[in-house]
């Protein structure tokens, strides 16, 4: 990785963490667009790299929340297990759609997140 | 119960398609269908995200779409940033932050659309 990328990487990682800490919005909504717009990643690379980063972020955060006794393991598995089937389908499907479609769907997700934040 | 399973599956599809964790759907599903309080739902959602993100990253790695070193760097930086975010959120007006972040999010959405439509060609990956 070229040396000049580190400052940008530092900015994206920190921003993703700060926003997820503040709003509970997952790091992906910050990481994916910034990797695309700022690093010039392709859509599939950005989403794949984001998922790997999120696995680390969520594991650390879930561990911290678990220490406070806020995590309901049984109910987490109840929604998490079908989601594993979903993510297999989603990544399979993603290889078969145009990259432009991925970007536009992502923009729609961002608008939904913004609306959700604006509703008091 | 069925609703929770369906939304869980949908959250996974979204995670795979868009590279997010799926918390946007997990949290309301936990609150509405499984009767979990808001704070516990956000915490529990994080647990559900871990296997989803791992499996998604594993599949994308198989397709050659994961830059492992950068992902690890981002993940570790963000984990530190999250602690800062929690402190900030507890010390300044939340409403101002929400509006500010919403505006930023809309701006980025506009950039994504402009890029997707303006390029007129397939991205490289």
gemmi code that builds the backbone of each chain (N, CA, C; Angstrom):
import gemmi

chains = {
    "A": [
        ("UNK", (0.854, -1.187, 0.000), (0.000, 0.000, 0.000), (0.900, 1.250, 0.000)),
        ("UNK", (0.715, 2.164, -0.954), (1.565, 3.358, -1.020), (1.442, 4.184, 0.261)),
        ("UNK", (2.547, 4.812, 0.640), (2.616, 5.548, 1.887), (1.576, 6.668, 1.970)),
        ("UNK", (1.322, 7.357, 0.841), (0.398, 8.491, 0.834), (-1.035, 8.109, 1.143)),
        ("UNK", (-1.342, 6.815, 1.129), (-2.717, 6.384, 1.388), (-3.043, 6.379, 2.869)),
        ("UNK", (-2.021, 6.335, 3.707), (-2.288, 6.195, 5.140), (-3.108, 7.326, 5.745)),
        ("UNK", (-2.801, 8.602, 5.399), (-3.617, 9.674, 5.992), (-5.106, 9.541, 5.633)),
        ("UNK", (-5.388, 9.191, 4.359), (-6.786, 9.031, 3.945), (-7.434, 7.862, 4.684)),
        ("UNK", (-6.674, 6.780, 4.782), (-7.183, 5.575, 5.453), (-7.501, 5.886, 6.918)),
        ("UNK", (-6.591, 6.658, 7.522), (-6.776, 7.061, 8.910), (-8.059, 7.885, 9.041)),
        ("UNK", (-8.273, 8.806, 8.080), (-9.464, 9.664, 8.124), (-10.737, 8.841, 7.960)),
        ("UNK", (-10.740, 7.909, 7.004), (-11.947, 7.108, 6.757), (-12.251, 6.210, 7.961)),
        ("UNK", (-11.224, 5.526, 8.456), (-11.435, 4.615, 9.581), (-11.943, 5.352, 10.806)),
        ("UNK", (-11.311, 6.501, 11.097), (-11.729, 7.265, 12.267), (-13.153, 7.787, 12.092)),
        ("UNK", (-13.452, 8.340, 10.900), (-14.801, 8.860, 10.647), (-15.838, 7.746, 10.782)),
        ("UNK", (-15.543, 6.582, 10.223), (-16.488, 5.469, 10.301), (-16.746, 5.084, 11.748)),
        ("UNK", (-15.674, 5.037, 12.535), (-15.814, 4.671, 13.933), (-16.569, 5.724, 14.725)),
        ("UNK", (-16.210, 6.998, 14.516), (-16.852, 8.080, 15.258), (-18.357, 8.103, 14.956)),
        ("UNK", (-18.709, 8.011, 13.659), (-20.126, 8.056, 13.306), (-20.881, 6.854, 13.851)),
        ("UNK", (-20.245, 5.685, 13.829), (-20.987, 4.534, 14.337), (-21.112, 4.618, 15.858)),
        ("UNK", (-20.110, 5.191, 16.510), (-20.217, 5.394, 17.947), (-21.286, 6.413, 18.301)),
        ("UNK", (-21.419, 7.468, 17.468), (-22.369, 8.535, 17.768), (-23.798, 8.164, 17.411)),
        ("UNK", (-23.987, 7.551, 16.237), (-25.349, 7.353, 15.730), (-25.768, 5.892, 15.675)),
        ("UNK", (-24.856, 4.980, 15.956), (-25.192, 3.578, 15.796), (-25.353, 3.199, 14.333)),
        ("UNK", (-25.015, 4.142, 13.427), (-25.025, 3.819, 11.999), (-23.761, 3.016, 11.729)),
        ("UNK", (-23.907, 1.866, 11.104), (-22.764, 0.996, 10.870), (-21.678, 1.693, 10.082)),
        ("UNK", (-20.453, 1.222, 10.198), (-19.337, 1.848, 9.512), (-19.460, 1.799, 7.989)),
        ("UNK", (-20.230, 0.852, 7.479), (-20.310, 0.654, 6.029), (-20.822, 1.852, 5.252)),
        ("UNK", (-21.770, 2.593, 5.850), (-22.326, 3.750, 5.146), (-21.279, 4.841, 4.958)),
        ("UNK", (-20.243, 4.830, 5.806), (-19.150, 5.792, 5.659), (-18.026, 5.193, 4.805)),
        ("UNK", (-17.679, 3.938, 5.079), (-16.512, 3.323, 4.442), (-16.704, 3.129, 2.932)),
        ("UNK", (-17.850, 2.570, 2.531), (-18.050, 2.242, 1.110), (-17.966, 3.470, 0.187)),
        ("UNK", (-18.760, 4.537, 0.453), (-18.667, 5.673, -0.474), (-17.302, 6.342, -0.474)),
        ("UNK", (-16.647, 6.402, 0.703), (-15.349, 7.072, 0.728), (-14.283, 6.243, -0.006)),
        ("UNK", (-14.353, 4.929, 0.090), (-13.400, 4.097, -0.664), (-13.607, 4.297, -2.173)),
        ("UNK", (-14.862, 4.460, -2.571), (-15.164, 4.638, -3.998), (-14.773, 6.040, -4.474)),
        ("UNK", (-15.249, 7.066, -3.737), (-15.083, 8.445, -4.208), (-13.670, 8.968, -3.975)),
        ("UNK", (-13.014, 8.482, -2.944), (-11.762, 9.087, -2.502), (-10.562, 8.217, -2.870)),
        ("UNK", (-10.751, 6.886, -2.822), (-9.657, 5.966, -3.121), (-9.740, 5.407, -4.527)),
        ("UNK", (-10.868, 5.632, -5.194), (-11.028, 5.114, -6.539), (-11.213, 3.598, -6.595)),
        ("UNK", (-11.691, 3.005, -5.485), (-12.019, 1.575, -5.507), (-13.194, 1.342, -6.448)),
        ("UNK", (-13.246, 0.142, -7.063), (-14.464, -0.267, -7.759), (-15.526, -0.605, -6.723)),
        ("UNK", (-16.780, -0.645, -7.140), (-17.888, -0.910, -6.209), (-17.717, -2.244, -5.460)),
        ("UNK", (-17.373, -3.296, -6.204), (-17.282, -4.605, -5.551), (-16.110, -4.671, -4.573)),
        ("UNK", (-14.991, -4.052, -4.958), (-13.831, -3.989, -4.047), (-14.170, -3.204, -2.786)),
        ("UNK", (-14.876, -2.084, -2.972), (-15.216, -1.235, -1.822), (-16.129, -1.984, -0.855)),
        ("UNK", (-17.139, -2.679, -1.389), (-18.081, -3.374, -0.507), (-17.416, -4.589, 0.147)),
        ("UNK", (-16.567, -5.297, -0.579), (-15.873, -6.462, -0.012), (-14.926, -6.045, 1.100)),
        ("UNK", (-14.142, -4.988, 0.846), (-13.192, -4.497, 1.843), (-13.934, -3.949, 3.055)),
        ("UNK", (-15.059, -3.271, 2.799), (-15.871, -2.735, 3.887), (-16.377, -3.855, 4.797)),
        ("UNK", (-16.871, -4.952, 4.213), (-17.379, -6.065, 5.029), (-16.287, -6.625, 5.942)),
        ("UNK", (-15.075, -6.747, 5.411), (-13.973, -7.268, 6.231), (-13.679, -6.315, 7.389)),
        ("UNK", (-13.693, -4.995, 7.101), (-13.446, -4.007, 8.166), (-14.564, -4.056, 9.198)),
        ("UNK", (-15.808, -4.188, 8.727), (-16.967, -4.197, 9.627), (-16.921, -5.394, 10.577)),
        ("UNK", (-16.429, -6.536, 10.084), (-16.342, -7.716, 10.947), (-15.503, -7.389, 12.179)),
        ("UNK", (-14.403, -6.651, 11.972), (-13.529, -6.277, 13.094), (-14.231, -5.266, 14.006)),
        ("UNK", (-14.800, -4.214, 13.383), (-15.456, -3.156, 14.164), (-16.585, -3.739, 15.017)),
        ("UNK", (-17.446, -4.551, 14.379), (-18.613, -5.093, 15.083), (-18.184, -6.049, 16.192)),
        ("UNK", (-17.124, -6.831, 15.945), (-16.672, -7.778, 16.969), (-16.191, -7.025, 18.209)),
        ("UNK", (-15.400, -5.952, 17.992), (-14.907, -5.160, 19.128), (-16.070, -4.494, 19.858)),
        ("UNK", (-16.975, -3.874, 19.069), (-18.099, -3.152, 19.675), (-19.054, -4.100, 20.400)),
        ("UNK", (-19.316, -5.269, 19.802), (-20.219, -6.236, 20.434), (-19.606, -6.739, 21.742)),
        ("UNK", (-18.281, -6.919, 21.732), (-17.600, -7.345, 22.958), (-17.771, -6.307, 24.057)),
        ("UNK", (-17.609, -5.023, 23.691), (-17.745, -3.939, 24.668), (-19.178, -3.873, 25.201)),
        ("UNK", (-20.163, -3.964, 24.286), (-21.572, -3.920, 24.703), (-21.920, -5.144, 25.535)),
        ("UNK", (-21.321, -6.286, 25.183), (-21.578, -7.513, 25.925), (-21.131, -7.376, 27.373)),
        ("UNK", (-20.025, -6.647, 27.570), (-19.506, -6.437, 28.919), (-20.504, -5.643, 29.768)),
        ("UNK", (-21.317, -4.804, 29.114), (-22.350, -4.049, 29.828), (-23.646, -4.851, 29.973)),
        ("UNK", (-23.648, -6.057, 29.420), (-24.841, -6.898, 29.531), (-25.986, -6.491, 28.624)),
        ("UNK", (-25.666, -5.758, 27.528), (-26.725, -5.274, 26.633), (-27.046, -6.227, 25.496)),
        ("UNK", (-26.258, -7.296, 25.324), (-26.418, -8.155, 24.153), (-27.308, -9.359, 24.463)),
        ("UNK", (-28.371, -9.533, 23.669), (-29.255, -10.691, 23.796), (-28.819, -11.725, 22.752)),
        ("UNK", (-28.004, -12.692, 23.210), (-27.366, -13.622, 22.269), (-28.401, -14.430, 21.470)),
        ("UNK", (-29.417, -14.920, 22.161), (-30.419, -15.770, 21.504), (-31.141, -15.026, 20.374)),
        ("UNK", (-31.575, -13.792, 20.670), (-32.291, -13.011, 19.654), (-31.343, -12.531, 18.563)),
        ("UNK", (-30.085, -12.301, 18.938), (-29.088, -11.933, 17.928), (-28.907, -13.043, 16.914)),
        ("UNK", (-28.896, -14.295, 17.414), (-28.754, -15.439, 16.500), (-30.008, -15.618, 15.656)),
        ("UNK", (-31.159, -15.310, 16.251), (-32.428, -15.481, 15.544), (-32.488, -14.617, 14.280)),
        ("UNK", (-31.927, -13.402, 14.349), (-31.909, -12.594, 13.120), (-30.588, -12.754, 12.361)),
        ("UNK", (-29.522, -13.095, 13.081), (-28.206, -13.218, 12.438), (-28.083, -14.454, 11.554)),
        ("UNK", (-28.697, -15.571, 11.968), (-28.554, -16.800, 11.178), (-29.235, -16.717, 9.805)),
        ("UNK", (-30.505, -16.255, 9.723), (-31.077, -16.081, 8.378), (-30.287, -15.066, 7.550)),
        ("UNK", (-29.668, -14.094, 8.244), (-28.893, -13.075, 7.530), (-27.650, -13.674, 6.868)),
        ("UNK", (-27.136, -14.781, 7.434), (-25.988, -15.435, 6.797), (-26.407, -16.004, 5.441)),
        ("UNK", (-27.609, -16.604, 5.403), (-28.151, -17.031, 4.114), (-28.316, -15.845, 3.171)),
        ("UNK", (-28.793, -14.735, 3.736), (-29.002, -13.523, 2.936), (-27.715, -12.978, 2.352)),
        ("UNK", (-26.649, -12.996, 3.156), (-25.402, -12.397, 2.663), (-24.772, -13.287, 1.582)),
        ("UNK", (-24.991, -14.601, 1.684), (-24.512, -15.485, 0.609), (-25.239, -15.158, -0.693)),
        ("UNK", (-26.566, -14.983, -0.585), (-27.360, -14.622, -1.765), (-26.962, -13.242, -2.290)),
        ("UNK", (-26.771, -12.301, -1.359), (-26.452, -10.922, -1.745), (-25.110, -10.795, -2.448)),
        ("UNK", (-24.083, -11.477, -1.929), (-22.770, -11.376, -2.584), (-22.804, -12.082, -3.952)),
        ("UNK", (-23.555, -13.184, -4.016), (-23.702, -13.903, -5.302), (-24.371, -12.989, -6.326)),
        ("UNK", (-25.457, -12.374, -5.889), (-26.220, -11.485, -6.783), (-25.370, -10.283, -7.210)),
        ("UNK", (-24.567, -9.775, -6.253), (-23.793, -8.564, -6.540), (-22.799, -8.763, -7.675)),
        ("UNK", (-22.305, -10.006, -7.840), (-21.351, -10.258, -8.923), (-22.034, -10.199, -10.292)),
        ("UNK", (-23.369, -10.231, -10.272), (-24.118, -10.360, -11.516), (-24.881, -9.110, -11.919)),
        ("UNK", (-24.766, -8.043, -11.120), (-25.432, -6.792, -11.514), (-24.365, -5.782, -11.950)),
        ("UNK", (-24.790, -4.741, -12.654), (-23.854, -3.711, -13.095), (-23.342, -2.913, -11.892)),
        ("UNK", (-22.090, -2.454, -11.977), (-21.538, -1.684, -10.853), (-22.343, -0.403, -10.642)),
        ("UNK", (-22.877, 0.156, -11.733), (-23.690, 1.365, -11.607), (-24.918, 1.108, -10.727)),
        ("UNK", (-25.510, -0.064, -10.878), (-26.678, -0.427, -10.059), (-26.308, -0.440, -8.582)),
        ("UNK", (-25.118, -0.967, -8.265), (-24.670, -1.012, -6.870), (-24.572, 0.411, -6.315)),
        ("UNK", (-23.960, 1.317, -7.094), (-23.806, 2.707, -6.649), (-25.153, 3.384, -6.422)),
        ("UNK", (-26.085, 3.151, -7.340), (-27.383, 3.809, -7.217), (-28.172, 3.260, -6.023)),
        ("UNK", (-28.108, 1.945, -5.809), (-28.772, 1.362, -4.637), (-28.150, 1.916, -3.357)),
        ("UNK", (-26.819, 2.081, -3.385), (-26.150, 2.609, -2.206), (-26.592, 4.039, -1.926)),
        ("UNK", (-26.730, 4.838, -2.998), (-27.194, 6.223, -2.830), (-28.589, 6.234, -2.206)),
        ("UNK", (-29.452, 5.295, -2.627), (-30.802, 5.205, -2.058), (-30.729, 4.881, -0.567)),
        ("UNK", (-29.811, 3.975, -0.194), (-29.630, 3.641, 1.226), (-29.205, 4.886, 2.015)),
        ("UNK", (-28.288, 5.677, 1.431), (-27.808, 6.887, 2.116), (-28.946, 7.885, 2.335)),
        ("UNK", (-29.822, 8.014, 1.334), (-30.963, 8.923, 1.483), (-31.868, 8.429, 2.615)),
        ("UNK", (-32.086, 7.111, 2.669), (-32.922, 6.546, 3.735), (-32.302, 6.811, 5.104)),
        ("UNK", (-30.980, 6.661, 5.202), (-30.288, 6.922, 6.472), (-30.447, 8.386, 6.865)),
        ("UNK", (-30.312, 9.301, 5.883), (-30.444, 10.736, 6.157), (-31.853, 11.056, 6.651)),
        ("UNK", (-32.870, 10.491, 5.986), (-34.259, 10.737, 6.390), (-34.475, 10.231, 7.824)),
        ("UNK", (-33.939, 9.050, 8.102), (-34.084, 8.464, 9.429), (-33.440, 9.362, 10.500)),
        ("UNK", (-32.294, 9.980, 10.151), (-31.617, 10.872, 11.103), (-32.407, 12.159, 11.314)),
        ("UNK", (-33.077, 12.622, 10.250), (-33.777, 13.906, 10.328), (-35.099, 13.796, 11.072)),
        ("UNK", (-35.724, 12.606, 11.051), (-36.966, 12.420, 11.795), (-36.630, 12.401, 13.287)),
        ("UNK", (-37.183, 13.332, 14.051), (-36.821, 13.421, 15.466), (-37.295, 12.187, 16.263)),
    ],
    "B": [
        ("UNK", (-41.935, -13.627, 14.874), (-40.843, -14.615, 14.695), (-40.537, -14.787, 13.209)),
        ("UNK", (-41.589, -15.048, 12.395), (-41.384, -15.159, 10.947), (-40.888, -13.836, 10.389)),
        ("UNK", (-41.474, -12.734, 10.897), (-41.059, -11.407, 10.456), (-39.582, -11.184, 10.730)),
        ("UNK", (-39.116, -11.595, 11.915), (-37.712, -11.421, 12.280), (-36.807, -12.217, 11.335)),
        ("UNK", (-37.239, -13.446, 11.007), (-36.424, -14.279, 10.111), (-36.337, -13.653, 8.722)),
        ("UNK", (-37.480, -13.147, 8.222), (-37.513, -12.544, 6.889), (-36.661, -11.277, 6.823)),
        ("UNK", (-36.818, -10.416, 7.842), (-36.031, -9.173, 7.851), (-34.550, -9.499, 8.022)),
        ("UNK", (-34.257, -10.527, 8.829), (-32.866, -10.954, 8.981), (-32.275, -11.350, 7.635)),
        ("UNK", (-33.036, -12.122, 6.865), (-32.565, -12.532, 5.545), (-32.362, -11.308, 4.643)),
        ("UNK", (-33.340, -10.398, 4.663), (-33.245, -9.181, 3.838), (-32.025, -8.348, 4.230)),
        ("UNK", (-31.745, -8.271, 5.538), (-30.582, -7.511, 6.005), (-29.303, -8.136, 5.455)),
        ("UNK", (-29.275, -9.470, 5.395), (-28.117, -10.156, 4.842), (-27.931, -9.869, 3.360)),
        ("UNK", (-29.024, -9.881, 2.603), (-28.936, -9.574, 1.172), (-28.372, -8.162, 0.985)),
        ("UNK", (-28.895, -7.222, 1.796), (-28.417, -5.841, 1.708), (-26.928, -5.765, 2.062)),
        ("UNK", (-26.530, -6.505, 3.085), (-25.123, -6.513, 3.489), (-24.239, -7.008, 2.337)),
        ("UNK", (-24.670, -8.074, 1.687), (-23.877, -8.623, 0.597), (-23.838, -7.721, -0.621)),
        ("UNK", (-24.971, -7.103, -0.919), (-25.059, -6.247, -2.101), (-24.301, -4.938, -1.906)),
        ("UNK", (-24.414, -4.350, -0.696), (-23.942, -2.980, -0.495), (-22.739, -2.856, 0.440)),
        ("UNK", (-22.291, -3.957, 1.025), (-21.091, -3.887, 1.854), (-21.295, -3.202, 3.190)),
        ("UNK", (-22.538, -3.227, 3.683), (-22.818, -2.678, 5.010), (-23.109, -3.845, 5.957)),
        ("UNK", (-23.222, -3.555, 7.253), (-23.415, -4.641, 8.205), (-24.832, -5.168, 8.270)),
        ("UNK", (-25.800, -4.323, 7.927), (-27.193, -4.728, 7.999), (-27.902, -4.238, 9.249)),
        ("UNK", (-27.194, -3.467, 10.059), (-27.777, -2.952, 11.299), (-28.996, -2.065, 11.082)),
        ("UNK", (-29.025, -1.393, 9.912), (-30.161, -0.528, 9.576), (-31.470, -1.326, 9.632)),
        ("UNK", (-31.419, -2.615, 9.289), (-32.621, -3.462, 9.366), (-32.665, -4.295, 10.649)),
        ("UNK", (-31.489, -4.717, 11.143), (-31.467, -5.545, 12.354), (-32.106, -4.831, 13.545)),
        ("UNK", (-31.742, -3.551, 13.731), (-32.204, -2.836, 14.924), (-33.738, -2.739, 14.962)),
        ("UNK", (-34.385, -2.228, 13.880), (-35.858, -2.190, 13.940), (-36.495, -3.580, 14.040)),
        ("UNK", (-35.893, -4.587, 13.403), (-36.453, -5.946, 13.480), (-36.447, -6.444, 14.924)),
        ("UNK", (-35.351, -6.170, 15.643), (-35.259, -6.595, 17.046), (-36.283, -5.865, 17.908)),
        ("UNK", (-36.465, -4.577, 17.620), (-37.390, -3.776, 18.426), (-38.841, -4.187, 18.144)),
        ("UNK", (-39.185, -4.282, 16.856), (-40.584, -4.504, 16.472), (-41.018, -5.965, 16.650)),
        ("UNK", (-40.199, -6.905, 16.162), (-40.637, -8.305, 16.140), (-40.205, -9.103, 17.367)),
        ("UNK", (-39.086, -8.708, 17.983), (-38.578, -9.535, 19.080), (-38.615, -8.825, 20.429)),
        ("UNK", (-39.268, -7.623, 20.438), (-39.556, -6.991, 21.709), (-38.308, -6.639, 22.520)),
        ("UNK", (-37.257, -6.198, 21.836), (-36.030, -5.790, 22.516), (-36.030, -4.260, 22.604)),
        ("UNK", (-35.545, -3.698, 23.720), (-35.466, -2.241, 23.857), (-34.429, -1.649, 22.908)),
        ("UNK", (-34.518, -0.328, 22.634), (-33.668, 0.315, 21.630), (-32.171, 0.124, 21.907)),
        ("UNK", (-31.748, 0.366, 23.133), (-30.316, 0.275, 23.464), (-29.811, -1.163, 23.292)),
        ("UNK", (-30.571, -2.123, 23.840), (-30.170, -3.518, 23.721), (-30.236, -3.985, 22.264)),
        ("UNK", (-31.167, -3.413, 21.492), (-31.287, -3.801, 20.082), (-30.033, -3.377, 19.317)),
        ("UNK", (-29.536, -2.162, 19.601), (-28.329, -1.694, 18.918), (-27.128, -2.576, 19.287)),
        ("UNK", (-27.056, -2.966, 20.550), (-25.959, -3.823, 20.995), (-26.067, -5.224, 20.393)),
        ("UNK", (-27.287, -5.766, 20.393), (-27.512, -7.112, 19.866), (-27.283, -7.152, 18.361)),
        ("UNK", (-27.655, -6.066, 17.684), (-27.429, -5.958, 16.241), (-25.944, -6.121, 15.906)),
        ("UNK", (-25.085, -5.549, 16.751), (-23.638, -5.658, 16.525), (-23.190, -7.119, 16.521)),
        ("UNK", (-23.776, -7.912, 17.427), (-23.433, -9.330, 17.495), (-23.868, -10.042, 16.205)),
        ("UNK", (-25.076, -9.726, 15.732), (-25.592, -10.363, 14.519), (-24.744, -9.997, 13.302)),
        ("UNK", (-24.179, -8.766, 13.312), (-23.386, -8.283, 12.179), (-22.090, -9.089, 12.010)),
        ("UNK", (-21.511, -9.547, 13.126), (-20.194, -10.202, 13.052), (-20.173, -11.395, 12.078)),
        ("UNK", (-21.042, -12.408, 12.259), (-20.985, -13.535, 11.307), (-21.361, -13.132, 9.883)),
        ("UNK", (-22.302, -12.186, 9.760), (-22.730, -11.742, 8.428), (-21.559, -11.102, 7.683)),
        ("UNK", (-20.863, -10.187, 8.370), (-19.735, -9.497, 7.742), (-18.602, -10.481, 7.435)),
        ("UNK", (-18.388, -11.442, 8.343), (-17.320, -12.434, 8.116), (-17.616, -13.286, 6.890)),
        ("UNK", (-18.850, -13.786, 6.795), (-19.214, -14.639, 5.658), (-19.196, -13.831, 4.355)),
        ("UNK", (-19.712, -12.609, 4.410), (-19.706, -11.754, 3.219), (-18.286, -11.446, 2.758)),
        ("UNK", (-17.406, -11.126, 3.723), (-16.021, -10.819, 3.379), (-15.324, -12.058, 2.804)),
        ("UNK", (-15.649, -13.225, 3.378), (-15.063, -14.479, 2.874), (-15.480, -14.731, 1.431)),
        ("UNK", (-16.747, -14.539, 1.108), (-17.217, -14.730, -0.263), (-16.554, -13.714, -1.206)),
        ("UNK", (-16.538, -12.439, -0.785), (-15.939, -11.404, -1.632), (-14.446, -11.649, -1.817)),
        ("UNK", (-13.805, -12.200, -0.780), (-12.380, -12.520, -0.899), (-12.191, -13.584, -1.974)),
        ("UNK", (-13.113, -14.534, -2.024), (-13.069, -15.565, -3.057), (-13.200, -14.981, -4.461)),
        ("UNK", (-13.950, -13.895, -4.572), (-14.105, -13.232, -5.871), (-12.948, -12.262, -6.145)),
        ("UNK", (-12.026, -12.135, -5.194), (-10.879, -11.234, -5.360), (-11.194, -9.773, -5.098)),
        ("UNK", (-12.199, -9.506, -4.243), (-12.620, -8.119, -4.033), (-12.322, -7.568, -2.650)),
        ("UNK", (-11.433, -8.237, -1.892), (-11.100, -7.697, -0.570), (-9.623, -7.289, -0.530)),
        ("UNK", (-9.358, -6.028, -0.185), (-7.978, -5.597, 0.047), (-7.734, -5.768, 1.541)),
        ("UNK", (-7.113, -6.895, 1.875), (-7.067, -7.334, 3.279), (-6.353, -6.340, 4.191)),
        ("UNK", (-5.176, -5.860, 3.770), (-4.406, -4.965, 4.658), (-5.181, -3.688, 4.955)),
        ("UNK", (-5.799, -3.133, 3.903), (-6.543, -1.889, 4.108), (-7.784, -2.137, 4.971)),
        ("UNK", (-8.416, -3.282, 4.791), (-9.599, -3.615, 5.600), (-9.228, -3.724, 7.079)),
        ("UNK", (-8.118, -4.396, 7.360), (-7.698, -4.562, 8.750), (-7.349, -3.202, 9.358)),
        ("UNK", (-6.637, -2.372, 8.568), (-6.285, -1.029, 9.061), (-7.551, -0.234, 9.353)),
        ("UNK", (-8.510, -0.248, 8.427), (-9.766, 0.490, 8.617), (-10.512, -0.010, 9.845)),
        ("UNK", (-10.600, -1.318, 9.985), (-11.335, -1.900, 11.104), (-10.744, -1.496, 12.438)),
        ("UNK", (-9.419, -1.530, 12.534), (-8.794, -1.206, 13.807), (-8.891, 0.285, 14.120)),
        ("UNK", (-8.713, 1.134, 13.084), (-8.850, 2.580, 13.290), (-10.271, 2.919, 13.720)),
        ("UNK", (-11.246, 2.292, 13.049), (-12.642, 2.595, 13.336), (-13.035, 2.151, 14.742)),
        ("UNK", (-12.481, 1.020, 15.172), (-12.804, 0.554, 16.526), (-12.375, 1.605, 17.552)),
        ("UNK", (-11.211, 2.239, 17.312), (-10.773, 3.328, 18.187), (-11.656, 4.546, 18.044)),
        ("UNK", (-12.017, 4.852, 16.789), (-12.864, 6.020, 16.519), (-14.222, 5.915, 17.193)),
        ("UNK", (-14.729, 4.690, 17.290), (-16.051, 4.488, 17.886), (-16.082, 4.948, 19.342)),
        ("UNK", (-14.964, 4.716, 20.041), (-14.880, 5.151, 21.433), (-14.974, 6.675, 21.493)),
        ("UNK", (-14.242, 7.358, 20.568), (-14.293, 8.819, 20.497), (-15.731, 9.275, 20.219)),
        ("UNK", (-16.401, 8.588, 19.282), (-17.777, 8.941, 18.917), (-18.734, 8.877, 20.096)),
        ("UNK", (-18.572, 7.858, 20.917), (-19.452, 7.707, 22.081), (-19.245, 8.879, 23.040)),
        ("UNK", (-17.978, 9.264, 23.231), (-17.674, 10.387, 24.125), (-18.250, 11.686, 23.566)),
        ("UNK", (-18.035, 11.922, 22.244), (-18.544, 13.143, 21.607), (-20.063, 13.206, 21.735)),
        ("UNK", (-20.720, 12.097, 21.418), (-22.184, 12.066, 21.428), (-22.736, 12.417, 22.808)),
        ("UNK", (-21.980, 12.084, 23.840), (-22.457, 12.341, 25.186), (-22.147, 13.752, 25.679)),
        ("UNK", (-21.423, 14.529, 24.849), (-21.017, 15.842, 25.325), (-21.496, 17.037, 24.503)),
        ("UNK", (-22.058, 16.789, 23.299), (-22.606, 17.929, 22.564), (-24.001, 17.615, 22.050)),
        ("UNK", (-24.683, 18.679, 21.599), (-26.077, 18.556, 21.166), (-26.263, 17.502, 20.086)),
        ("UNK", (-27.088, 16.512, 20.391), (-27.280, 15.407, 19.467), (-28.020, 15.845, 18.206)),
        ("UNK", (-28.977, 16.771, 18.390), (-29.795, 17.206, 17.239), (-28.922, 17.843, 16.163)),
        ("UNK", (-27.992, 18.694, 16.597), (-27.097, 19.341, 15.643), (-26.269, 18.315, 14.883)),
        ("UNK", (-25.805, 17.316, 15.591), (-25.008, 16.256, 14.966), (-25.824, 15.492, 13.943)),
        ("UNK", (-27.072, 15.181, 14.315), (-27.934, 14.410, 13.414), (-28.177, 15.156, 12.120)),
        ("UNK", (-28.496, 16.447, 12.245), (-28.766, 17.244, 11.049), (-27.498, 17.372, 10.200)),
        ("UNK", (-26.374, 17.608, 10.877), (-25.105, 17.727, 10.163), (-24.741, 16.454, 9.415)),
        ("UNK", (-24.899, 15.333, 10.092), (-24.551, 14.061, 9.469), (-25.526, 13.717, 8.340)),
        ("UNK", (-26.802, 14.067, 8.531), (-27.795, 13.830, 7.477), (-27.436, 14.622, 6.224)),
        ("UNK", (-27.028, 15.892, 6.412), (-26.657, 16.733, 5.272), (-25.449, 16.134, 4.542)),
        ("UNK", (-24.478, 15.698, 5.329), (-23.274, 15.089, 4.752), (-23.635, 13.825, 3.961)),
        ("UNK", (-24.519, 13.023, 4.532), (-24.946, 11.778, 3.905), (-25.636, 12.053, 2.570)),
        ("UNK", (-26.506, 13.087, 2.552), (-27.197, 13.444, 1.306), (-26.204, 13.927, 0.260)),
        ("UNK", (-25.207, 14.693, 0.694), (-24.180, 15.172, -0.229), (-23.447, 13.983, -0.858)),
        ("UNK", (-23.057, 13.020, -0.022), (-22.333, 11.850, -0.527), (-23.221, 11.038, -1.474)),
        ("UNK", (-24.519, 10.922, -1.130), (-25.457, 10.211, -2.015), (-25.473, 10.874, -3.397)),
        ("UNK", (-25.507, 12.221, -3.412), (-25.490, 12.964, -4.670), (-24.226, 12.682, -5.470)),
        ("UNK", (-23.087, 12.633, -4.768), (-21.811, 12.348, -5.431), (-21.817, 10.949, -6.063)),
        ("UNK", (-22.394, 9.982, -5.324), (-22.446, 8.601, -5.817), (-23.297, 8.526, -7.089)),
        ("UNK", (-24.437, 9.214, -7.079), (-25.330, 9.193, -8.245), (-24.649, 9.873, -9.424)),
        ("UNK", (-24.042, 11.021, -9.169), (-23.364, 11.769, -10.225), (-22.285, 10.914, -10.876)),
        ("UNK", (-21.516, 10.234, -10.022), (-20.441, 9.410, -10.533), (-20.990, 8.235, -11.340)),
        ("UNK", (-22.032, 7.584, -10.778), (-22.605, 6.398, -11.438), (-23.207, 6.760, -12.787)),
        ("UNK", (-23.905, 7.887, -12.848), (-24.570, 8.257, -14.093), (-23.628, 8.976, -15.047)),
        ("UNK", (-22.706, 9.756, -14.481), (-21.823, 10.575, -15.304), (-20.742, 9.790, -16.005)),
        ("UNK", (-20.328, 8.686, -15.380), (-19.230, 7.928, -15.962), (-19.586, 7.321, -17.299)),
        ("UNK", (-20.813, 6.802, -17.374), (-21.257, 6.189, -18.623), (-20.472, 4.944, -18.990)),
        ("UNK", (-19.781, 4.369, -18.006), (-19.049, 3.134, -18.268), (-19.004, 2.313, -16.985)),
        ("UNK", (-18.655, 1.060, -17.109), (-18.562, 0.204, -15.940), (-17.322, 0.561, -15.133)),
        ("UNK", (-17.459, 0.565, -13.808), (-16.292, 0.739, -12.947), (-15.397, -0.488, -13.087)),
        ("UNK", (-14.258, -0.455, -12.406), (-13.317, -1.547, -12.648), (-13.490, -2.734, -11.724)),
        ("UNK", (-14.418, -2.692, -10.863), (-14.516, -3.887, -10.067), (-15.734, -3.840, -9.200)),
    ],
}
model = gemmi.Model(1)
for chain_id, residues in chains.items():
    chain = gemmi.Chain(chain_id)
    for i, (resn, *xyz) in enumerate(residues, 1):
        res = gemmi.Residue()
        res.name, res.seqid = resn, gemmi.SeqId(i, " ")
        for name, pos in zip(("N", "CA", "C"), xyz):
            atom = gemmi.Atom()
            atom.name, atom.element = name, gemmi.Element(name[0])
            atom.pos, atom.b_iso = gemmi.Position(*pos), 0.0
            res.add_atom(atom)
        chain.add_residue(res)
    model.add_chain(chain)
structure = gemmi.Structure()
structure.add_model(model)
structure.setup_entities()
